């Protein structure tokens, strides 16, 4: 792996409603599908030769739209539960608050567990025979991946990933 890109899924229904989604299934909105198409158009020159995505439909749908735009075979997309969004426990479906301490929620996935999934993902991606990998996932997972790659970038209180914007991580 020479290059690693990250793309958060397109705008979902719960995103549009300003609610915590986490591991809750929520479909892409029409705007989210358009964002994914634009991300795919922007990815055409990146030479992506491997796509891995979360099993949640909003990430899978985004990955499929991007894949279509770059002529990547949809059946070659790796769906992997390591890159699923953080589970927010009892917060899921409630009004989103960017300053909320998720680690204070007893039934939410602890940050240490999320960071370990990011480490395991990177170890897995090192075994993939590809030069340029795109991870299509979720905001919290993307921040965890970025933090594991560059520990000087804190997980919390940093720039969040916008919906369906491709960011270079490596």
C-alpha positions in Angstrom: 0.0 0.0 0.0 1.6 3.2 -1.2 -1.5 5.5 -0.9 -4.5 5.4 1.4 -7.6 7.5 0.9 -10.6 7.8 3.1 -14.2 8.7 2.1 -17.0 9.2 4.6 -20.3 8.0 3.2 -22.7 10.5 1.6 -25.3 12.4 3.5 -27.7 9.9 5.2 -31.2 10.5 6.4 -30.2 10.6 10.1 -27.3 13.0 9.2 -29.9 15.3 7.5 -32.0 15.1 10.6 -29.1 16.0 12.9 -29.2 12.7 14.8 -26.6 10.2 16.0 -26.5 7.2 13.6 -23.6 5.0 14.6 -24.5 1.4 13.9 -28.1 2.2 13.0 -29.0 1.7 9.4 -30.0 4.9 7.7 -30.2 5.3 3.9 -28.4 7.9 1.8 -30.5 10.9 0.9 -30.8 12.1 -2.7 -28.1 14.7 -1.9 -25.9 11.9 -0.4 -26.1 10.0 -3.6 -25.1 13.1 -5.6 -22.2 13.7 -3.2 -21.0 10.1 -3.8 -21.2 10.5 -7.5 -19.2 13.7 -7.3 -16.6 12.0 -5.1 -16.3 9.2 -7.7 -15.8 11.8 -10.4 -13.0 13.4 -8.3 -11.4 10.0 -7.7 -10.9 9.2 -11.3 -7.3 10.2 -11.4 -6.2 8.7 -8.2 -5.5 5.2 -9.5 -7.6 3.4 -6.8 -7.0 -0.3 -7.2 -8.8 -1.5 -4.0 -11.9 -0.4 -2.2 -12.9 -1.5 1.3 -16.1 -0.4 3.0 -18.3 -0.7 6.0 -21.2 -3.2 5.9 -23.7 -0.4 6.7 -25.8 0.4 3.7 -24.9 4.1 3.6 -21.2 3.3 3.2 -21.8 0.4 0.8 -24.0 2.5 -1.4 -21.4 5.3 -1.4 -18.6 2.8 -2.3 -20.7 1.3 -5.1 -21.4 4.8 -6.6 -17.7 5.7 -6.4 -16.7 2.4 -7.9 -19.0 2.9 -10.8 -17.5 6.3 -11.5 -14.0 5.0 -11.6 -14.8 1.7 -13.4 -13.9 -0.4 -10.4 -15.8 -3.7 -10.3 -18.5 -3.5 -7.7 -18.1 -7.2 -6.9 -14.5 -6.6 -5.9 -15.4 -4.1 -3.1 -14.4 -5.7 0.2 -17.1 -5.3 2.8 -15.5 -5.5 6.2 -17.0 -5.0 9.7 -13.7 -3.6 11.0 -14.5 -0.3 9.3 -18.0 0.0 10.6 -19.0 3.2 12.5 -18.6 3.4 16.2 -21.6 2.2 18.1 -23.1 5.1 20.1 -25.3 3.1 22.3 -28.3 4.9 23.8 -27.3 8.1 21.9 -28.3 6.5 18.5 -31.3 8.3 17.0 -31.0 11.2 19.4 -30.0 14.8 18.5 -26.4 15.0 17.6 -24.1 17.1 19.8 -20.5 17.5 18.6 -19.2 18.1 22.2 -20.8 15.1 23.8 -18.5 12.8 25.7 -19.3 9.4 24.1 -17.0 7.6 26.5 -19.4 8.6 29.2 -22.1 6.5 27.7 -22.0 3.0 29.2 -23.4 1.1 26.2 -21.3 3.0 23.6 -18.2 1.5 22.0 -15.2 2.7 24.0 -12.6 4.8 22.1 -9.9 2.3 22.9 -11.9 -0.4 21.1 -12.5 1.9 18.1 -8.8 2.8 17.9 -7.9 -0.9 18.0 -10.2 -1.6 15.1 -8.4 1.1 13.2 -5.1 -0.6 14.0 -6.4 -3.9 12.9 -7.7 -2.4 9.7 -4.3 -0.9 8.9 -2.6 -4.3 9.5 -5.2 -5.9 7.2 -4.6 -3.3 4.5 -0.9 -4.0 4.6 -1.6 -7.5 3.4 -3.7 -6.4 0.4 -2.0 -6.5 -2.9 -2.8 -2.9 -4.0 -1.0 0.4 -4.3 -3.9 2.8 -3.8 -6.6 1.9 -1.4 -9.9 3.7 -0.7 -11.7 3.1 2.7 -15.4 4.1 2.5 -16.6 4.3 6.0 -17.9 6.7 8.7 -16.8 9.9 10.5 -15.6 8.4 13.8 -13.9 5.5 12.2 -12.1 7.9 9.8 -10.9 10.0 12.7 -9.7 6.9 14.5 -7.8 5.8 11.3 -6.2 9.2 10.9 -5.2 9.2 14.6 -3.6 5.8 14.4 -1.7 6.8 11.3 -0.6 10.1 12.8 -0.9 10.1 16.6 0.0 13.8 16.8 -3.4 14.4 15.3 -5.9 14.0 18.2 -9.0 11.9 17.7 -11.3 14.5 19.3 -11.6 18.2 18.5 -10.1 18.0 15.0 -11.5 18.7 11.6 -14.3 16.2 10.9 -14.6 14.4 7.6 -17.3 15.9 5.3 -19.8 13.6 3.6 -18.4 12.0 0.5 -15.2 14.0 0.3 -12.1 11.9 -0.4 -9.1 12.7 1.9 -5.6 11.4 1.5 -4.4 9.7 4.7 -1.1 8.2 3.4 
